[in-house]
Amino acid sequence: MRYFADPVVDRFGPRAVARNLLIVLGIGVVLVTFAPSPWVAFVGFAAIGIGNGTLFPLAVSAAAQRDDRPSAESVAALAQTSFFVFLVTPPLLGFLGEHISLRACFAIGLPLVVLSLAFVNRLAPR
């Protein structure tokens, strides 16, 4: 999705694209969490990848467009937060997966998708 997203963002705006990708991501999380078969989980993983592929570049763009501090500071803050999350989340989810279940680990992402949907209006309009 990332390779084809720029013309779509130009045409429909970052807000609409992010909202739709978050919905696809949420559907993917639900499919993986409640998959009755491996094939449904594979479709869910594909939806998660499609939904997530363009959201981080949109977040970087939104951080750069903030006007409360220099763009470089906003992008650096987002990058540092992302590095921290990328380092901490896999071991945490692995620990939870061993003690609860892997499906429950994916279900943890659903409230985050809902929270992201609540804040999608902070993106610049088209």
Legacy VTK file of the C-alpha trace (Angstrom):
# vtk DataFile Version 3.0
C-alpha trace
ASCII
DATASET POLYDATA
POINTS 126 float
0.000 0.000 0.000
2.836 2.381 0.797
4.044 2.472 -2.804
0.630 3.546 -4.119
-0.450 5.871 -1.318
0.941 9.239 -2.395
-1.509 9.851 -5.267
-4.363 8.641 -3.058
-3.350 11.049 -0.264
-3.041 13.874 -2.808
-6.501 13.166 -4.150
-8.472 12.480 -0.961
-6.377 14.148 1.742
-4.505 12.688 4.709
-7.509 12.709 7.029
-9.721 10.537 4.828
-6.881 8.186 3.900
-5.808 7.755 7.538
-9.383 7.137 8.662
-9.933 4.455 6.018
-6.570 2.809 6.676
-7.309 2.744 10.409
-10.611 1.014 9.658
-8.793 -1.572 7.509
-6.235 -1.993 10.295
-8.998 -2.469 12.864
-10.736 -5.050 10.698
-7.427 -6.876 10.378
-6.908 -6.885 14.140
-10.428 -8.242 14.679
-9.890 -10.937 12.027
-6.618 -12.051 13.593
-8.020 -11.969 17.117
-11.125 -14.015 16.328
-9.890 -16.082 13.349
-11.606 -19.470 13.143
-8.951 -20.730 10.697
-5.404 -19.859 9.655
-6.613 -18.450 6.318
-8.790 -15.886 8.044
-5.787 -14.914 10.168
-3.678 -14.522 6.999
-6.289 -12.171 5.551
-6.237 -10.284 8.854
-2.450 -9.967 8.752
-2.673 -8.641 5.188
-5.254 -6.071 6.297
-2.999 -5.049 9.192
-0.112 -4.562 6.774
-2.210 -2.562 4.322
-3.626 -0.399 7.074
-0.328 0.205 8.794
1.863 0.733 5.734
0.991 4.369 5.146
0.041 5.501 8.642
3.590 6.091 9.888
4.550 8.329 6.930
1.311 10.265 7.490
2.239 10.646 11.162
5.684 11.976 10.250
4.104 14.434 7.846
1.638 15.571 10.509
4.458 16.017 13.026
6.424 18.110 10.552
3.420 20.368 9.931
2.853 21.250 13.593
3.523 24.892 14.314
4.082 24.842 18.079
7.805 24.052 17.683
10.315 23.533 14.864
9.521 20.691 12.470
12.781 18.914 13.234
11.916 18.720 16.932
8.463 17.321 16.251
9.762 14.684 13.850
12.595 13.778 16.245
10.113 13.378 19.114
7.966 11.081 16.989
11.023 9.097 15.890
12.258 8.645 19.468
8.822 7.545 20.635
8.603 5.100 17.727
12.049 3.642 18.449
11.096 3.137 22.083
7.809 1.447 21.142
9.518 -0.740 18.513
12.060 -1.911 21.111
9.714 -2.446 24.067
6.581 -3.834 22.430
7.854 -7.163 20.988
9.242 -8.510 24.277
6.191 -7.243 26.162
3.791 -8.900 23.725
5.875 -12.078 23.798
5.669 -12.162 27.576
1.913 -11.594 27.484
1.539 -14.158 24.706
3.183 -16.819 26.844
0.982 -16.064 29.831
-2.340 -15.155 28.216
-2.528 -16.006 24.502
-1.305 -14.660 21.195
-4.850 -13.752 20.211
-5.186 -11.605 23.308
-1.946 -9.847 22.360
-3.448 -8.812 19.052
-6.638 -7.748 20.803
-4.547 -5.250 22.790
-4.124 -3.315 19.546
-7.840 -2.738 19.036
-8.224 0.010 21.669
-5.190 1.719 20.143
-6.860 1.683 16.737
-10.019 3.178 18.258
-7.929 5.847 20.010
-6.204 6.646 16.719
-9.589 6.992 15.025
-10.567 9.474 17.725
-7.520 11.630 16.951
-7.496 11.347 13.155
-9.142 14.772 12.856
-5.890 16.324 14.083
-4.394 15.622 10.671
-4.385 18.505 8.239
-7.481 18.696 6.065
-7.221 18.083 2.357
LINES 1 127
126 0 1 2 3 4 5 6 7 8 9 10 11 12 13 14 15 16 17 18 19 20 21 22 23 24 25 26 27 28 29 30 31 32 33 34 35 36 37 38 39 40 41 42 43 44 45 46 47 48 49 50 51 52 53 54 55 56 57 58 59 60 61 62 63 64 65 66 67 68 69 70 71 72 73 74 75 76 77 78 79 80 81 82 83 84 85 86 87 88 89 90 91 92 93 94 95 96 97 98 99 100 101 102 103 104 105 106 107 108 109 110 111 112 113 114 115 116 117 118 119 120 121 122 123 124 125
